[in-house]
Amino acid sequence: MLARKLTIAFASHSAMGGPFVVGSHHLARRFAAMGHNVLHLSTPLTVFHLAKSRESAIRHRLGVWFLGGSVREQGVLEYVPLSIIPWQLARYSPSPGDLFLRCLPSLPRKLAKVQFSKVDILLIDQPKMQGIEDLIAARSVVYRATDL
């Protein structure tokens, strides 16, 4: 019996349903199977990814963005943001969260719509997601370094 349903967001480097299955995918599915509300965000696409739209992984991520999110196995909500500026430029911004504010729609707006603006746990395993902790009000933030 679940004592309390948690709201958990993952900010990860790899989209679910793509060619790589990583730890955050397994954890997200497991938490959802336990009855928690789970969101899995992957690194944003940019307009430059459109040039690679023949690649199946890019097509999949674009499809998830176009649909406004996709419910995956065990009820995990997957979302892939689409940014108008690439991370390589956004990282020089004085505000690390700029990358997410310049998404279509802005990530804070999208998170509010799917009720993930406030979470119990924010798990980050992608250094490029720096600044997301300023946009998601989390009771606990965990940085889970992977592949080191």
N, C-alpha and C positions, 0 to 999 in steps of 0.2 A: 504494500500500500504506500502510495506516494504521500509524504508528509506535507509538502508544499510544492506546488507547480512553479518552477523557475522560468524566467525568460532569459535565454542565453543567445548571444550573438558571437559568431566567428568572423574574424577579418583575416582571410586566408589568401595564400598565393595561388592556389589552383582551384578552378571552378569544378563543381561536382558534375559528373557526367562526361568529363573530358577524358583524355588519354591517361592521365595520372590519377591514381587513387592514393590519397595521403592520409596521414593521421587525423587531420581535422575533419575529413569526411567520415571516418569511422566514429570519431567522438560525437559529431553532430547527429549521426543516425542513432547512436546508442542513447544519447540524452533524449532525443525525440521518442524513441521506443519506450523510455522510462516515463513518458508523459509530459515532458517539459516542452515549452514553446521554444523552437530553435530557428534561428536565421543564419544562413551561411552566405557571407559576402566574399566575392573574390576580387582580386586586383582589377581596377577599372579598365575597360576597353577604352580606346581613344579613336578619334576619327581616322587616325593613321592605320588602325586595324582593318578598316574597310578595304584597303588595298590587298589584304590577305584573306578576303572573305571566301576564297575557294578552299581554304583549309577547314577541315571538318570541326576542329576544336574552336576556331574563330566563329564559324557559322553557328555552332551550338551556343556559344556565349552571346552572340548577337541575338539569337532567338530568345534566350532567357531575358535579355534586356527588353526586346521588343514586346514580349508578353507581359512585362512588368513584374516578372518573377515567376518562378515555377516551383510547385510543390513536388519534392523528390520523395524517395523512399522513406518510410516511417514518418512522413509528415514534416520533413525539414523544408523550410522555405528557402529557396536559393534565389539570390539576386546578384546580377552583374551590372555595376554602374557603367555608364558611358560618359566619359569626360571629354570636354572640348579641348583640353590641353594635356599633353603627355606628361607622365610622371617625371621624366628627365628634365622638363622645364619647371614643373610645379614644385619640385624639391628645393628650388632656389627662392621660392616665395617666402616673405617674412612670416607668413602664417602657414604652418604645415597642413592645416585643414582645407586650404584653397582648392586642392585637387578635387575634393568631394563637394565643395560648394559650386564648382563649375561643371557639375554633371547635369545631364538631361534625363529626368528632372534632378534638381539638387538632391544630394543624398539625405540631408535633414528632412526635406519634404517627403521623400519616398519612405524614410523610416517612420515618420509620423503616420503616414497612410497605412502602413502595415503593422502599426503599433509596436515598433521596436525602438522608439526614441529613448526609452528608459528600459534598462535591462538589469537583471541581477548580476550577470557575469558577462564580461566582454573578453573573449579569448583572441589574442592577436598573434599570428605566426608569420606575418609578412612585414618586414621593416618598411616597405613602401606604403604601408597603411598608417604611417606616422601622422598624427593629427586627428585620426578618427576618434580617439579617446576624448577629444574636445567636443565632438558632435553627438556622441551617444552618452547619455547620463547612465553610468554604470556604478552599481554598489561595489563591485570588485572588478579590477582589470588584471588580466594575466597575460604576460608576454611569454609565449611558448616558443623558444628558439628551436628551429628544426634544421636538420642537415648540417650541423656544425661539427 
